[in-house]
Amino acid sequence: MAPDEEKEKERIMSLPQLQNFMKRDPEAYGPEFDQQWSHFDSQMEMFKLKPQKPSSSFGEQVMFLAHVAPSFPEKAKALPDLLIGALSDHFEVMHSSMRSTLVQALILLRNRDQFPCAKTLPVYFKLFRSQDKALRKSIFNHIVRDIAHMNQKTKNQKVNYELRDFFFAHLKETDTEVCRHACAVFITMYRQNVWSDTHVVNLMSSGLLHPDLKVAAALAHLFLGNKTKGLEGILDESDDEDEAENITEAVTGIVGAKKTGNRVRKLKRAKKAAKKAARKNGKKGSNVVSFVAIDLLNDPQTLAERLLQRLSKGGEPFLFRLLMLHLVARLIGRHQLQVLNLYPFLQKYLVPTQKEVTKVMAALVEASHPAVPPEEVRPVVLHIVRYFVTEAQSPEVIEIGLNTIREVCARSINILTEEELTDLCGFRKHKNKGVSMAVRSLINTYRELHPQLLHRSLRGREATVAVSRGEVQAPQFGEMQASEKIEGLELLAAKKGKHEKEVGDGMDLMSEKVLSPEDFKQLRKLRLQKSIEQPSCNKNR
């Protein structure tokens, strides 16, 4: 070994010891720091001449300065800018080990609050274009953890708005890796309840129209409330996917072998541990109420129309179109929208031979609500009657058709005529139990909502008596019951700490005071929270 190399090795080996001394007593080691900084300057100049050449001594020097920089804030304040400049100018030709070292040094400096978060984001998004998968994963994890840590105790709204604008600008870019990582940051921050307000939700909604299918699909899963899907499509290196793969491999390793008592017990323990971990992860950040993103949209009508317009152009994979159809239907049902072009669009997919026909029918049901004119949905329902509910079809197809008709008609009861309903009721004597049960469910729905359309023998005793006495009136389209109070007022009264007896039906609160804009804002949140909690409660039952 040459004498110069031996000296260099001795110098590098002494850096950790010098680092320890500098952290303990920075004032006593000021000259040594100046000497090391001068050495770093000379190595940086050499590095810029040949950035593609790896240099272990330069990497050691960079990490040494990153560790001791907080102890010398004035002397080392130029270090982040130098590292950012080197990465920005030479990241395409730089050796992967050097690129990783400089990034790790910047992460270390940021973790010690040596510069603001937004300073390194431009160069990080340049590095997302690199082919280094491990580096992309490291940078993404650092970004989301850094933002979450910033908002852990207090939220600086000015900084948050600057960061959101930065990510939104990159979400609109055409480079796939850049826009996908910007989208992944938004989704991760929303799911962690760090950024979950109306502003963020409406920024993300614009990504649903992005030309990159993975970005649009990931955001569609978010707005549909799928808590586990979406990120794996745009981040093949995400931690969630790795964890899921590890669990799958562990369980597969147990299941794939011969079933013995010991392996069955191991499988049960593995499943129990996976469920426990999922519950634990779900409880993180649960102190803040998280509303469904779809409820926070400012203009759902325009969004639904533009999404349907995108689907009408065609040329995209069927599964992607099906996902977007589901989202459009959810928007229509949730916000009671009028997007009348959707129903004939759905009709062309309603064929018994269609592989995903049940999902199309689910979208039809979700897009049906009382505010849709019955004559707009009627052609689709008659199409289902014609092609699904016939003796020529298998019992399974007939059952699916009847259940779909029941759900659609329950939302818009005036779609079928008396003759058409009588024909459907004729299947109640079908030899297949599933078909007969589906018809009975349809009859029960009409007994409750519109018994006049049923034959007298099918109305049931209570409905027959009510019709004969004139107590039941035929429902009319657009007819609504006027409310005598503000919906959810009792929730607001309970929130303000009133006793249950004082709460009553909420009328006492109305008589006591005039509700302020803040009260109405709180009331809207309480109603949203209740609407979110009710389906989960019913599911648990």
PyMOL commands that set and color helices and strands:
alter all, ss='L'
color gray80, all
select helices_A, chain A and resi 3-24+27-49+56-71+79-90+96-111+117-119+121-127+133-150+157-171+176-191+198-209+213-223+231-234+239-255+261-283+293-296+300-313+318-335+342-347+357-366+374-387+395-411+418-429+433-449+451-453+456-458+461-468+489-495+500-503+507-512+517-540
alter helices_A, ss='H'
color red, helices_A
deselect
rebuild
show_as cartoon
